[in-house]
Amino acid sequence: MSNHAPQIGYTLKQAQSLLRVRMEEALKPLGLTVSHYSTLHSLRREPGISAAALARGTFMTRQSMSTLLEQLLDRGLVARPDRPDAGRALPTVLTPAGAEALDAAQELVDRVEQRMLAGLGADERDALARGLAACVAGLEG
């Protein structure tokens, strides 16, 4: 590889970092962070998921997730029972206000993603998605 060839890993990290910055900027008027958005999104996909599973799925520590869930509880965006039905985990679910906040956040995040992909045609977008999925699979294996 020539010294002038782009380093794919570096370029990927740069794109990821800029994507996060732009998402944080977009979500700020809603009083949400990317971590809040990711957590709400995960709860929509898997209602009742444990805090430990939420932390793993959003790349956070359990302690950070606990703090974040308290913030979302205080804002009425999620709800938890006082006591678990079984075991020790307290299942967390979106409230109607949380679903509304997530819908608004999703619209803003979609705009950021559209901006990021604006220079790519449909075939290039598909190829990028397949390529990134293959990269993830390669690193997981």
C-alpha positions in Angstrom: 0.0 0.0 0.0 1.4 3.4 -0.9 2.0 6.0 1.8 -0.7 8.2 0.1 -3.5 5.6 0.2 -6.2 6.4 2.7 -6.1 4.3 5.8 -9.6 2.8 5.9 -9.7 2.3 9.6 -8.7 5.9 10.2 -11.2 7.2 7.7 -13.9 5.1 9.3 -13.1 6.4 12.8 -13.1 10.0 11.4 -16.6 9.4 9.9 -17.8 7.8 13.1 -16.5 10.8 15.2 -18.0 13.4 12.9 -21.3 11.5 12.8 -21.4 11.5 16.6 -20.6 15.2 16.7 -23.3 16.1 14.2 -25.8 13.8 15.9 -25.0 15.5 19.3 -25.6 18.9 17.7 -28.9 17.8 16.1 -30.2 16.3 19.4 -29.2 19.1 21.7 -32.4 21.2 21.2 -34.3 18.1 22.4 -32.2 17.9 25.5 -30.9 14.5 24.4 -27.5 13.1 23.8 -26.5 10.3 21.4 -26.4 8.0 24.4 -30.0 9.0 25.4 -31.1 8.4 21.8 -29.4 5.0 21.6 -31.0 3.9 24.8 -34.5 5.0 23.8 -34.0 3.4 20.4 -32.9 0.1 22.1 -35.9 0.2 24.4 -38.3 0.6 21.5 -36.7 -2.5 19.8 -36.6 -4.5 23.1 -39.1 -3.3 25.7 -38.1 -4.5 29.2 -34.5 -5.1 28.3 -32.2 -5.1 31.4 -29.9 -2.2 32.2 -26.9 -4.5 31.8 -28.1 -5.5 28.3 -28.8 -1.8 27.5 -25.3 -0.9 28.6 -23.7 -3.6 26.4 -25.9 -2.6 23.4 -25.0 1.1 23.6 -21.3 0.7 24.4 -21.6 2.1 27.9 -20.5 0.9 31.3 -23.2 -0.4 33.7 -22.6 2.6 36.0 -22.9 5.1 33.2 -26.1 3.4 32.0 -27.5 3.6 35.6 -26.9 7.3 35.6 -28.4 7.8 32.2 -31.5 5.7 33.1 -32.0 7.9 36.1 -31.9 11.0 33.9 -34.5 9.4 31.5 -36.7 8.4 34.5 -36.6 11.9 36.0 -37.7 13.3 32.6 -40.6 10.7 32.4 -39.2 9.2 29.2 -38.8 5.7 30.6 -40.5 3.8 33.4 -39.4 0.9 35.7 -41.3 -1.0 38.3 -40.3 -0.5 41.9 -39.6 -4.2 42.3 -38.7 -6.8 39.7 -41.3 -9.4 38.8 -38.7 -12.2 38.9 -34.9 -12.1 39.5 -33.1 -8.9 40.2 -33.3 -7.0 36.9 -35.8 -4.1 36.7 -37.3 -4.0 33.2 -37.2 -0.6 31.6 -39.8 0.6 29.1 -40.5 3.7 27.0 -43.3 5.9 28.2 -45.6 7.7 25.7 -43.4 10.8 26.3 -40.3 8.7 25.6 -41.8 7.4 22.4 -42.6 10.9 21.3 -39.1 12.1 22.2 -37.6 9.2 20.2 -39.8 10.0 17.2 -38.5 13.6 17.2 -34.9 12.5 17.7 -35.2 9.9 15.0 -36.2 12.5 12.5 -33.2 14.6 13.4 -30.8 11.7 13.3 -32.2 10.6 9.9 -31.4 14.1 8.6 -27.8 13.8 9.8 -27.5 10.4 8.1 -29.0 11.7 4.9 -26.4 14.6 5.0 -23.6 12.1 5.5 -24.8 9.9 2.6 -25.8 12.7 0.2 -22.7 12.3 -2.0 -23.4 8.6 -2.6 -25.8 7.0 -5.1 -28.1 4.2 -4.2 -25.7 1.5 -5.4 -22.9 3.1 -3.4 -25.0 3.3 -0.3 -25.8 -0.4 -0.6 -22.2 -1.3 -1.2 -21.1 0.8 1.8 -23.7 -1.0 4.0 -22.6 -4.4 2.8 -18.9 -3.5 3.2 -19.4 -2.2 6.8 -21.4 -5.3 7.7 -18.5 -7.4 6.3 -16.0 -5.4 8.4 -18.0 -6.0 11.5 -18.3 -9.7 10.8 -14.6 -9.9 10.1 -13.8 -8.4 13.5 -16.4 -10.4 15.4 -15.1 -13.7 14.0 
